[in-house]
């Protein structure tokens, strides 16, 4: 597992000192908008994920099932050791996908819960199926800061069996308290505490897969909390572009019983 951590460190972007004369007149990024950037997803790798298959073009050296993976930087983190994260915002989505066996692909990322009334539930797969034969995947998305090296913005998505983990985490967030300047205990903002994201082996009567575990670590440092608040505001305003297609590029477990995509 140590090898995976080395991969993450090698790919980290260093902070360098730059002459002030080179910092005036713009950065060259002024014409870029949120449409031009891809915020990464943090995913748990499964035994059939392309990143752990040596013959796959998306293979990442040293990656193993159960590791955490950054979909933009290709950084891989030891799933047992985990990473520290700060939750900033939350949204629930109902994504419409073409089934994998029919080629896959995102159809509509903007459904709300009302779409379920138009679907039938497959008794075998337990999936919601549209009249067109597509799948509706209930997805709980957390906008987070990853506190490895410099803080990085990312999205952590929970589907299928992992929705239970999302609900448990949401309950922890709802119950969290802080004291205000008057010493009064009040509900804490989502970003008040940092959490450790790790992975573990989970199972049911159909098989096993790698899933998430989230546990509170401690109070978020002020400078990080300010970044998190800004990220929260941007996510709420719709200024954060989430390319949902990044979620589907992940194989299910060997037993094909969990679709934590």
N, C-alpha and C positions, 0 to 999 in steps of 0.2 A: 504493500500500500504506500510505502514511503516514496516509491518511484512516481506515483501520481502527484504528490505534493510538489516534487521537483518540476514536473511539467508545468504546474500552475505558476511556480515562481519564475521559470524561464520566460513565460509568456506575459508576465506582468509588465505594464508600461512604467518605466522609471520616471521620477520627477527630476528634471534637470534645471540648473540655473542658466538663464538666458539673458544676454545683454539687453538692457532696456531700450536701446536704439532699434533693436529688431522687433520690439513689441508694440511699436506705434505704427499707425497707418493701416490697421486691420489685420486679420488672421487669414483671410482668403476663404473663410467659411460663411461670410455674411449672406450669401445668396442661398444658402441651404436652409431648408425648412424641416419640420418634424417628419415630413414624408420621405426625406432623404436618409433618415437614420433608422436603424433596426435595434430596438431595445432587446437584449437577450432574454431568453428563458433559462432558468435553472431547472434541469431535469435529472431524474434518477435513471441511470443506465440499466437496461435489462440484458439478460443473456443473449438476446437476438438483436440488440441495438447495433446499428452499423458501426458505431464508434469502437466496439469491442471485437468486431469481425475483421481479422487481418487481411482478408481478401477483398474487403469492401473499400471503395475509394474514400469513404468518410472515416476510415479507421484512424484512431488516435493512439499513438504508441503509449503503452502502459495503462491504458484505460481498462477497467474491469467492471463487470456487472456489480451494481450496488454503489458505484461511484457517482458523484454529482458532476454534472456537465454543463458548461456555459455554451449556449448554441451559437454565439457570435464570436467569442474569442477562442473557442475550443479548449479553454482551461478545464482541467479535470481535478476534482478534489476528492480526497479519501472520504468515502461515505461514513465510515465508522468514526473518524475524528470529527467530521462535519465542518460547517462554516458558520460564522456568526453573521446574523442578519438583523435588519431593523425593518419591521413592517411599516408601510407609509400610507397605503390606501387599499381598498378592496372593491371588487365588483363581481357580480354573478352573471354569467353568460350562458346562453344555450346555442352552441355552435352546430351548424348543419354541415355534415361531411358526407362525401360519397364513400360507401364502404370500401375497405381495403381490397376485398376480393374483386371489386369492380374498377380498380385503379386508384382509388383514393382521391383526395383533393377537397379543399374547402369550398363550400357552396355559399354559405351565408353566415357571417359572424355576429349578426345583429338581432337575432331573435330574442324575445323575452319569454317568460314562463308560459304565456298563452299558447305558444306553439305546441305544447304537449297535448292540448285538447284536440289537436288535429292529427295526432299520431296514434299508432297502435303499438303495444309493447310486445316484443318478441319473447315468447315463453322460454326459448332456449338460451338466448344471449342476454335477456333482460334489457335490451336496448330499445329506445324509442325510435320508431320507423315512420317516416313521412309517407304521404300518398305516392311520392315519386320513388320511394325505396331508399331514400337517404337516411342517415342516422343523425339523431339529435343527441349531443353530448353535453350534459350539464357540467359546467366548468366554473369552479371558484378560483378567482385570480387575485393574488396579492402582489401589489407593487412594493418592491423591497429594495433596500440598500444592502449589498454584500460587502462585509467589512474585511475582506482579504486585501492586503496591501492598501491601496487607496480605495475609498468607498466607490462602488459601482452600482448603477441602477440596473434593475432586472425585474423580471416577472416570474412568480412561482405559481404554477397552475395545478389544481387538484381536480381529478375526475374519478369516476367509477368508485372503487373501494377507498380511494384516498379522500373522498369527500368527508368521510368520518374523521380523518385527521384534521381537515380544514375546520370542521365544526368544533372539534375540541380546542383548536387554537383560537378560534373566534370567541369561544367561551372564556378562555384565559384573558384575551384582550378586553372583553366586556367587563370582567371582574377586577381588572387591574386598577389600582388607586395610586394617587400621588397627593402631596400636600401643596396647596397654593401658598402665595406669599403671606397669607394671614394664618397659616397653620391649619387650614381646614382641609379635611380629606375630600377629594373630588375624583370623579372618573378620569382616568388617565387617557391622554391621547394615544393613538395606536403606536406612535413612535417613541413612547416614553421608556420602553424597555427593549433590550436586545435579546435575541433568542438564538439558540443553537439548533441548526438544521442538520440532522443526521439521517442515515438510512438504516433499514433493517429488513430482515426477511419476514414476510407476512404470508399467510396462507388461509385457505378455506377448504371446503370439501372437494373443490375442483382442482386445486393445485397451489403453487406458491409463486411469489414474485418479490421484487424489491420495492419497498415503499418508504415513505417519509416518517420522520419523528421530529417534533418541535418541542423544545423545552426552554423556559425562561432562564436567562443568564444574569442580567443585572440592569442597572439604570443606564440609559443611553447618554454618552457624553454630550455636552451642550453643543459643540460644533457639529457633531453628527446629527443631533436632533434638529438643528436649524436646516441642514441639508435635507433631512427627511421631511420637514414641514414644507419646504419648497417643492419637493417631489410630489407630495400629497396634493398641493395646490395645482400643480401642472396636470396630474392625472385626473383630478376632478374636473378641470377645465377642458379636458379632451385634447390637451397639448402633447400627450405622450402617444406615439404611434406604436401599436402592438400588432406585429405581423403574425397572426394566429397560425399561419402555415408552418411555422417553426415547431409547433407542438406535435404535428402529425408525423414528423420524420423520426419516429422511435418505434421500435418493435415492442410487442407485448411480451409477457413472460413466456418461458418455454412451454408452460401449460396452457398459454393463451386464455387465461381466465381473468386477467386484469388489463385494463386499457388506460393506464396512467400516462396519457399522451399529453 
